[in-house]
Amino acid sequence: MNLDLNLRVDDTTGAVVCRHCAARIGDTTAEPMAHALRHERPSTEAGPGVHADPAAFVDRKVLLRQAFCPGCLTLLSTEIVPDGEPSYRSWSLT
């Protein structure tokens, strides 16, 4: 079953795998990104559309958080979030 353009659930094992290289990203749909490579950096590095210093608006540090496939380095998710916050990406298979 396809979860999105980059991830699918393996019909045999139930693991979440990359649709491009079949690398295991997560062992179950409850933790679909458990094995993803993660990279965090200042939100201002997100590109020309995100150039304002977050300190002018909020008291907390704001991060650009990305997750990549460990096999082929396909970008799986991108979030701009306050430092210390959990991932906002959620899954529902029902």
C-alpha positions as CSV (number, residue, x, y, z in Angstrom):
1,M,0.0,0.0,0.0
2,N,1.4,3.4,-1.0
3,L,1.5,6.0,1.8
4,D,2.7,8.9,-0.4
5,L,4.9,9.5,-3.4
6,N,8.0,8.2,-1.6
7,L,6.8,5.6,1.0
8,R,4.9,2.4,0.9
9,V,4.0,-0.4,3.3
10,D,5.6,-3.7,2.4
11,D,2.8,-6.3,2.0
12,T,4.9,-9.1,3.4
13,T,6.6,-7.5,6.4
14,G,4.4,-4.5,7.2
15,A,7.5,-2.3,7.2
16,V,7.5,1.2,5.7
17,V,9.9,1.2,2.8
18,C,11.2,3.7,0.2
19,R,9.3,3.4,-3.1
20,H,12.5,4.4,-5.0
21,C,15.1,2.0,-3.5
22,A,13.1,-0.3,-1.1
23,A,15.2,0.8,1.9
24,R,13.5,0.2,5.3
25,I,12.4,3.5,6.7
26,G,10.2,2.2,9.6
27,D,9.4,-1.1,11.1
28,T,5.6,-0.4,11.3
29,T,3.2,2.3,10.3
30,A,3.0,3.4,13.9
31,E,6.7,4.6,13.6
32,P,7.0,5.1,9.8
33,M,10.2,7.2,9.9
34,A,12.2,5.4,12.7
35,H,15.2,4.7,10.4
36,A,15.1,7.9,8.4
37,L,18.2,10.1,8.3
38,R,17.5,13.4,10.0
39,H,19.0,16.8,9.6
40,E,18.2,20.0,11.5
41,R,19.4,23.5,10.8
42,P,18.3,27.1,11.2
43,S,15.0,27.9,9.5
44,T,16.6,30.7,7.6
45,E,18.4,28.0,5.5
46,A,15.1,26.9,4.0
47,G,15.5,29.1,1.0
48,P,14.9,32.6,-0.2
49,G,11.2,32.6,0.9
50,V,12.2,32.1,4.5
51,H,14.7,34.8,5.2
52,A,13.4,36.6,8.3
53,D,15.1,36.0,11.6
54,P,12.6,34.1,13.8
55,A,13.9,35.9,16.9
56,A,12.0,39.0,15.7
57,F,8.7,37.1,16.1
58,V,9.1,34.3,18.7
59,D,11.2,33.6,21.8
60,R,12.2,30.1,20.8
61,K,14.7,29.0,18.2
62,V,13.0,27.8,15.0
63,L,14.4,24.9,12.9
64,L,14.3,23.5,9.5
65,R,13.9,19.8,10.1
66,Q,14.2,17.3,7.2
67,A,14.1,13.5,7.0
68,F,15.8,11.5,4.2
69,C,15.8,7.9,3.0
70,P,18.9,6.1,4.4
71,G,19.3,4.2,1.1
72,C,18.9,6.8,-1.7
73,L,18.7,10.1,0.3
74,T,15.3,11.0,-1.2
75,L,13.8,13.8,0.8
76,L,10.8,12.4,2.8
77,S,9.7,15.3,4.8
78,T,10.4,18.9,5.6
79,E,9.1,20.9,8.6
80,I,9.8,24.3,10.0
81,V,9.1,24.0,13.7
82,P,10.1,25.4,17.1
83,D,13.1,23.7,18.6
84,G,12.2,20.8,20.8
85,E,8.8,20.2,19.3
86,P,7.9,16.7,18.1
87,S,7.2,16.0,14.4
88,Y,3.9,17.3,13.2
89,R,3.6,14.7,10.4
90,S,1.0,12.2,11.3
91,W,-0.4,9.1,9.6
92,S,-3.8,7.6,9.4
93,L,-4.5,4.4,7.5
94,T,-8.2,4.2,8.3
